[in-house]
């Protein structure tokens, strides 16, 4: 096979001195063709040749961070960009708190740090794979463009993790980088590492829920990794967070526009009972109880991503200084937690009770609680849309023990309002709490594409403003 030399300073925007690192250049030259093959095989199906109005990060300064232009996705300039280095930065937590941040991986933490980077890296291509069929049913070119923007940025986040593996972990890192391209979301033999990233994303409501709930878990994990004493990982994650914010915007605004259209259709048709599902569906919109069921499902699946509430692995990562808490530097304590406790919900003797656990081993529970609070704010904004339309309905997050498969509540059957049920009661009632096959069939029936500029499917409202201040009739994706 011909060894094609690639000028990475031209092809890949970077601020890590790729041209001055021949060994890293060779490693990336070897990895790059496999990535492009993976993208063409597992990226957005049917739209590889479309010209998409995408934002490309070409530097980390405000002028260069977001350049908009039409590009074919396989030709997108995936970059390796780290936030600017903070002079004299120190390790913010654990046994090494206050020591200078590491510029190389300490040998004693090599395995643990590599594992964290691989898990984070594995989620990035997984979500692209989960969403690869959605372009064919896009409710507008605006939404199609947002999907593809999320996809290429997940690809860039994979590049960010692969850079760390290739740069700092030698042969082991190169092998892990290859494996990231071999696993497949939902594959029986080589699935992705975390359960939620093996679930199907069959429709646009699922996509919006995923980007609201599951990408928000990504935000929390990146915030925790941004506290790392390993400075290149910290700087990488800080820049990734600027892009993750757009993904959550796509999710929150997408669900909000669905809610807006549903409420508007109900008011215009004189439908006052949100639970009269048949009448609401006759209007060609998604009824609010089904939106609640979808929120229940995606929220509970995402809570499982935080792992067991009590975790020695989390404690070890914190003690080592390689992963902190959410916004670690804003917390007023000693950042070592040797004698601290944290209140964690348990189910004991038939009741849910708060138990003071050692704060070090309860770090997963704390990060999950931060996540839950962040989700609640977004749900509150959705409820304001409903209230503004005058519809009598309120969305709510279910109890944290609802529909769980990981952690303390794995073996429990719990209703959304926190009532523990028998297996029989659960089987009889759960269809009212998570989407049924009929619900999913109805949602699927609405997934008809709109491929003309300024046209939107009838189940979703147009956005208030366009991307990059473009007018409503702007052609975000050129399909010809």
N, C-alpha and C positions, 0 to 999 in steps of 0.2 A: 504493500500500500504506500502511495506517495505521501511523504511527510510535508504537508502544506504549512508553510510558515505564516503565522497570523500576527499582524502588528496590533497588539492589544491596546496600545495607547490610542490608536485610531478607532478600533472596533468597540472597546469597552471603556466608557468614562470611568476614571478611577483617580483617587487621591492617595494611593498606597504605594506608588513608585513601581508599578509593574515592570516598566522598561529597565529598571535597575536591578531586577531580581531574576537572573536567567533560570535558576532552578524552578522558581514558581511559574515562570513563563512556560517552561517545558511541561510542567504538570497540568497547567490550564489548557495548553495546546492539545494535550492528550485527552482531556475531559470534554472540551468544547464540542467536538463533533457528536459525541454521544448525547450531549444535552440537546443539540439541535434535532437529532433524530428522535429523542424523547418528545420534544415539543411538537414536532410534526405528527408523531404517532398519537400523542395523548393530550395535546393542546386543543384549543377550540376547533371542533370538527366542522369542516365545510367552509371555513372562513380564513384559511391560511393566506389566500391571495388578496383578500379584501384590504382596501386602504382604510385605516382606522385613525381617527383624530385622537392621538394619544399624548399623554404627558410623559416626557422622558427626563429623568434626573441625570444631569450632566456635571453637576458639582454640588457642593453643600452650602454655597453662599446663596443668598436670596435671589440674585439675578440668574443664577444658573441652575437652581434646583428644579424648576418646572418649565421645560420648553415644550410647547404644543405644536404638533404638525402631523400630517398624514404619514403613516408608515404601515408596511406589511409586518404582521407580528413576528414571523421568523427572522426579520431584519431589524427587530427592535434592539436598541443598544443597551443591553443589560450591563449595568455598571457595578463596580465594587467601590462603595463610598462609605467612609467613616465620618462621624461627626468630628469637629475640630478637637484636638487634644487639649485637655484642661491642664494647664501648667501646675506642677507640684500636686497633682491629684493623689489622694491617699485612699487606702482600702476602707470602705465605710462600715464594715461589720465583721463579726467573727473574731477568731483568735488573733488575726493580724490587723485588727482595726487600728487606724492611724499610721500604719506603715506605708511607704511609697507603693503606688499601684504597680503591678507587674506588667512588664512589656513582653515577657516570655512566660510560657506555662511552667509553673513550678512542678518538678518531677513527681512529687508526692501526690499531686492532684490531677495528674495527667489523665488518668482513666475516667475519673468522675467528670471532669470538664469536657472531655471528648463525648461522653455519653449525653450530657445536656445539649451540646451543640448538635449532635446527630438527631436527637428527638425533635428539637426545634426545626432543624433542616428538613426532616421528613414530613412535617405538616405542610410545608410550602408547595411541593409538587402534588401532594395528595389533594389539596383543594382545587388545583387546576384540573386534575383528573376527574374529580367529582362533578365539575361544572362544564365539562367539555361539550355536552350536547345542548346546552341551554341557548346558544345563539340561534338555533333553528326555530325557537318559539319566542323570540324576544318581543316584548309588547311595544317596543319602539326602537328606533335607531339610537336614541339617547340612552336607553337602558342597555342596549347591546354594547355600545361604546363603554359604558361603565363596567359591564361584565369583563370586557377585554382589558380594560385598565387594571382592574383587580387581578386578572390572570397574569399579565406581564409583570406586575409588581410582585406577585407571589413568586414568579420566576426569578426576579431580581433578588428576593430574599433568600431563595435557594443559593444563588451565586454568592451571596454574602456569607452564608454558613460554609459553603464549599471553600471559599477563600481561606477562612480560618482553619479548616481541616487541612487544606493543602499547604498552607504557610507554616503552621505550628505543630503538626502532628505526624510529619514524615510519612513513611509507608502506610502506617495504620490509617492516617488521615486520607491518603489517596484511595485506599481500599474502601473506606466508609463513603467517600464521595461517589465512587462507582456504584455502590449498593443503593444510594439514594435514587439513582436512575433505574434501578432494577425492580424495586418494589412497586406495587400497583394498588391503588385504592380498591378495596373490595375483593381483591384476588384471593382465592382459597389457599394457594400455595405460598405466595409472597405478598401478604397484605401490608398496608401501612401500619406503623407501630402503635398508634392510638385509635381506640374504637370509633370515636366520632368521625374520624377521617376515612373510615371504610363504609360509611353510610352513603346511600344514594342521594343525589340532589336532583330530583326529577322534574322540578317545576320552579317557576320564578318566586312564588311565595316561600318555598324552601330555601332558595338562594338568598332572599332578603333576610329571612330568619337566621340563616347560617352566618351571614356577614354581620348581623347585629349581635347575635349571641356568641358564636364560636370565634369570630375574629376578635371579639372583646376579650375572650380568654387569651388570645394571642397578645393583645395589648398588655394584659396583666403579667403574662410570662415574660414579655420583652421588657416591661418596666422592672421586673425583678432581676432579670439578667443584665439590664443596664446598670445595676448597682455593683456588678462584678468587680472584684479586685484585679481581674485580668483585663487590662485597659483596652486592648483591641476588641474584645467581646463587648465591653461596655459601650465603646464608641460605635460599633456596628449596630447594636440594638437601639441606641439613641436615634440614629438616622432612620432605621426601619420604622420607628414609631411615628415619624412624620408621614409615612405612607399608610401605615395601618389606620390612621385617623380617617383617611378617605374611604377605606373599606367599610368602616363602621357607619360613616355617613351614608354610603350606598344602601346599607341594610336598614338603618333607621328611617331614612327618607322614603325608601321603597315601601316598607310596611305602612308608613304614615300616609303615603299616596293611595295605597289600597284601601286603608280605613276611610280616608276622605271620600273616595269615590263611592264606597259602600254606603256611607252615611248620607251623602248627597242624593244617591239614587233612592234610598229609603224615604227621605224627606219629600222628594219630588213625587213619589208614588203614594205618599200617605201611609206608609208602613210604619207603625209605631212600636211594634213588638219585635225586638231584635231576634227573639227566639223562634219566630215564625219563619223557620229556615227555608221552607218551600217557597214562600212568597218572595223572600229576599233573593233566593237563587233564580227565580223567574225573571228578575231584573238583570241577570247576567253579571252579578258581582259576587264577591266572596263574603258570606255572612260572618258577622262578628264572633259568634260562638266557635266557628271553625278556625278563625284567626287565633282565638284563645287556645284552642287545642294545639295548634301548631307552635304557639309560644311555649306551652307546657312541655311539648316534646323536645324542642331544641334547647330550651333552658336546662331541662333535666339531663339530657345527653352531655351538655357542656359542663355541668357541675361535676360529672364523672371524670372529666379531663384533669381536674385538680388532684386526683388520686386520693389515697386514704387520708383521712383527717389527721391521723397521728402517723408520722413518718420519720424514721431515723435517717433515710436518704436525704430528706429535706434539711434535717438538722445538720447532717454532715456537710452539705453544700454551703449552708449558712456559716457554720463554724470555720470552714475553709476560706470563707470570704469570696466564694466564686458565684454565689447567687444570694441576693438580699431580699428584703420585703418590698412591697409596693411603696415607692417613694421613701425609701429607707432614710435618706438624709433629712427628711422633714419630721421624723419620729423622735420624740424627746425621751430617750432612755440611753443606756450604756452601749447599745448595739451589740451586746454579747449574750444577754438573756440567761445567764447562768442560774439566777434565782427568780426569774420572772415566770408568771403563769398567764394563760390565756383561756378564756371561757369557751368551751366547745360543747355543742349540743350532742347528747346521747339519748338513746331510748333504753330506759331501765325500769323494770317492774311495771311495764305497761304504760309508762309515761315518758314524755320528752322532758329531759332535765338538762340544765347547764352544769357542766363539770369543769372545774379549774384544772387544766392540764399544764405540764411544763411547756413554756412558750417555745422552747427550741424544737420540740417534736410536733408542736401544733402549727407550724408555719404554713402547711397546706390549707388548714382550716382558716387561718387568718387571711391568706390570699383569696380564698374562695369567698369569704365574707366581704372583702373589698370589692370583689367582682359582683356579688349580689347587690351591693349598694349602688354600684355603677349602672347595673341593668335597671334597677328600680327607677332611676332618674329618667332613663329613656322611655320606659313604659308610662311614666307620668306625662311625658310630652305627647305620647300617642293618645292618652286619655283627654288631653286638652283639645285635640282635634275632634274627638267624639263629642265633647261638651260643647264646643263651638257650633256644631251642627244641631245641637239640641236633642240628640239621641240618648235614651236612658240605658246606658251600658257602660261598664267599667272593666277594663282589662286588668289582670293581676298576675303577679308571679306566684307559682304554686309553692307549697311548703318545700323546704330543702330536702325532705325525705321522700318526696314524691317521685316515683318511677326511676329509682336509682339502681345502679348495677355495680357500683364501686363504693367502698367505704363502709361506715357504720350502718348504713340503712339498706345495704345490699339485699338482705333477706326479708325486708319488710314490704308489705303492700299498704301504701299510704295514699289517702285521698289528697287532692290539691289543697284542702284546708287543714290537713294535718291529722286526720282520723285514721288510726290503724285498722285495717280491714282483714277479714279472712280471705283465703284464696278464692272462695266461691263468690264472695261479695265483689272482689276485685274484677273477676271475669265478667260479672253482670253489669258493673258500673263503669268500667274503664273506657268503654267506647264513647262515653260522654266527656272524657277528659283528654284523650289522645286521638289523633285523626283515625277514622275508620277507613276501610277500603272504599266505601261509598263517598266519603269526604274527599279522598284522594282522586277518585274517578271524576268527581265534579270539578275539582281544581284542574285536573288534566284536560278536561273538556274545554276549559277556557283558554288553554295555551295555544292560541292561534297567532302567528307572527304578524307584525305590522312593519313592513319594510320600506315605507315611504317617509320622507322627512316630515316632521311636524304631525304625524299621525300616531295615535295611542290606542291600545286595546281598551275596550269598554270597561274593564274591571280595575283600571288604575288611572289615577288623575295625572295630568301633565305636571312636570316640576314647576316650581315658582320661578326659577332662574335656570339658564343654560350653563353648560360647561365653558369656562374661559370667557364668560360674558357673551356667548354667542346667542343670536336670536333664535326664536322658536322653530323657524323653518330650516335651521342649519343642518347640513347633511353630515352627521357624525361618523357614519360608515358609508363608504362608497363601494357598492356591491358589484358594479359592472366591471 
